[in-house]
Amino acid sequence: MKTIIVVPRAFQLLDLSGPASVFGASAQGRGADDRVIAASQDGGLVTSSCGVAVQSTAFADIEVCAGDIVLVAGGGARGMEALMRDEAAGTWFRAAARVAKRHGSICSGAFALAEWGMLDRHRVTTHWRKTAKLAETYPEIDIDREAMFVEEGRLWTSAGVTAGIDMALAMVERDHGSGLANMIAQRLVLSVRRPGYQSQYSPLLKAQADTRYAGLIGWISANLDAALEVDVLAARAGETPRSFHRHFRAATGKTPGAFVAAARLDRARQLLAEGRSVKAAAGLCGYASHAQFSRKFSASFGVAPSTYRAMHATASAPPRPSSDSRRQERR
């Protein structure tokens, strides 16, 4: 089996190296001779957006087989535009997609597939910064602006950069089971395997990126097991509850209560994927009871916490250090 990833000029290196690492580890884990090939129109060295160049193989020298995967990596605007205008590249990819087991895109690679007429009336995703442009330019496409990756039959598309890793792991799981996919995630030192339906960015990260409440949000993330009522948060922000409620909503798009609820669920999901028990995740995230946690988690993610943990846990929870070991560490 081959995974063939088309790389435009100034491609995003992680769009190639992330999935390549997953598929390479899959081959090693199975003792298979699968290959990952970077492909381009002319072959030779192609330079990424960060200046690292990779050796590519010309389309004409690649024979696509029924078990293969063909993808297009994302990249800078000029490189993507050149690839989109390349009729030979489009012809080759459409022919390859008809033969391959799966085809799709990573990040802004979706623009190439859209230009080549391969996404009309399909549900797809791309990097959250590019979804509006993709929707405006190609109105026939059903764009999921939130999803980490989308599977539509043989067509797979992912959000930006590291989301390509999540999509590749999902493909490995589909073909070879969750045991191998989880082993690869551990080898890559991933803290969590993100399912396709997960939002592309956490509420904490999104809000901290550009808000007057970045410091407070950091404190919230470290104290999710505490009572985080509006009065408490307003006091830490140095505002009256009424003013804080209004300003916080304007800054983050959520009321304080809704923000805390989303942050707790997001952190609980991470803890479960790290191997924490349902009881531990509920307690660490401030839920009053196991029943309350299960109800809210199921409503948000569509599965029970125990089911989510069974599906996505990549490792057992690390052992809690004893008091003796903590004293030794301090010495």
Secondary structure, 3 states (H helix, E strand, C coil): CEEEEECCCCECHHHHHHHHHHHHHHHHHHCCCCEEEEEECCCEEEEECCCCEEEEEEHHHCCCCCCCEEEECCECHHHHHHHHHCHHHHHHHHHHHHHCCEEEEECCHHHHHHHCCCCCCCEECCCCCCHHHHHHHCCCCEECCCECEEEECCEEEECCCCHHHHHHHHHHHHHHCHHHHHHHHHHCCCCCCCCCCCECCCHHHHHHHCCCCHHHHHHHHHCCCCCCCHHHHHHHHCCCHHHHHHHHHHHHCCCHHHHHHHHHHHHHHHHHHCCCCHHHHHHHCCCCCHHHHHHHHHHHHCCCHHHHHHHHCCCCCCCCCCHHHHHHHHC
